[in-house]
Amino acid sequence: MGWRDSMVIGHTEPDFYNVAVKAFVRKGDRVLIMRTAVDKMGDLPGGRIGVGEFDISLEEVLRREIEEELGSEVRYRIIGPAALFRHRRPEIMEKNLPERRILMIGFELEYESGDIKLSDEHDEYRWMSLDEAETALPGGQQDGIRKYREYLRTGKITY
């Protein structure tokens, strides 16, 4: 059996993911959770990396997303990456559309000041405890909160 043949045995088809940056925006012991306008689900601030953003830093993508979703008046400090987690878009699955899987890179941000002005994508926000946030978020984002909690406890990123 040649090298190429051994590579095929047990080989699984590669999966394709969208990649997103998400923010654990902290204000004291609370995190910012938004509610999506269309399906009324909890959501962390942030979003997917755009087609033209391959060559820019993840922090720049995160800054763009934060400004889009929270407005230009919000001031914050990026602490750094805090968790890696995967998420399935439940609203896509419920409509029997092809499943969309997203690899999310969660960054810790410290809220400093400024009025939050939500985009049209979200209609409400709340500062929540980590327990409340875990309950309010769907699927993979719940896992993100659990991994963020572990990061706060140990200082290590889990994935």
Buried (B, 14 or more C-beta within 10 A) or exposed (E): EEEEEEEEEEEEEEEEBBEBBBBBBBEEEBBBBBBBEEEEBBBBBBBBBEEEBEEEEBEEBBBBBBEBBBBEEBEBEBEEBBBBBBBBBBBEEEEEEEEBBBBBBBBBBBBEEEEBEBBEEBEEBBBBEBEBBBEBBBBBBBBBBBBBBBBBEEEEBBE
